[in-house]
Amino acid sequence: MDTPRTFFIWGATMSGKSYLAEHFPNPFFINTDDNAEKAGFPNYQLKNIQKADGSLKLSVIDELDQLILELSTANKGFQTVVIDVIDDVVALIEQAILLENDVKALSEMGYGKGYALHEQVLRSLVLDLKALPLNVVYVSRISEKSDNAGVVTEIPSLKTKWYNMVNGNCDLVIQTRRIGHRYSRVATDKRKQYERDQIKDPNILRILENVPGVFPRQKTTDKGDK
């Protein structure tokens, strides 16, 4: 199949990340803020719910399992699931593990058990999302790194370990930017070279036509050639 289905969108605050995600066909948002709710899109606000004594009442791990089950079995017309933002989902999963095990840090669980559990839960989430018969869009914030020469490069804020896991299961990575009142997008990574006439979903094609770097640059015909 040549139509990309899994996307990673990253950029600075107010750079158009969620706006772009909203334009994917019939989206359902798994939110860690209230952007989708304010915009009126179908959404679920993800959070760990605690009892009065601080113990865990409802875990985001259980919430995610239930959401994926419903998305895979109930036909509600959704064609896209958006994780906005994946950075917070990673943190919420860690928080759930800490609360459930009554510890302050994963290291307190001993023998690397906490870290292994965190990785296992996130890996399962990524694979379960990929297996859905839907487009999947991850949204992430932006960070910076400097090399030895002091050159600063913009990178997704998701930690490298988690980014590699998520990106390894994505077809296309898109950065959004805002300069003054102008917004732009650019493909920063892709699984393969995509061709316009091979994209079978017209809604996805419409989005990708406005993302430089997705398709090869079209050659212009020199009128002087014969």
Buried (B, 14 or more C-beta within 10 A) or exposed (E): EEBBBBBBBBBBEEBBBBBBBBEBBBBBBBBBBEBBBEEEBEBBEBBBEEEEEEEBEBBBBEBBBEBBEEBEEEEEEBBBBBBBBBBBBBEBBBBBBBBBBEBEEBEEBEEEBBBEBBBEBBBBBBEBBBEBEBBBBBBBBBBEEEEEEEEEEBBBBBEEEBBEBBBEBBBBBBBBBBEEEEBBBBBBEBBEEBEEEEBEBEBBBEBBEEBEBBBEEEEEEEEEEE
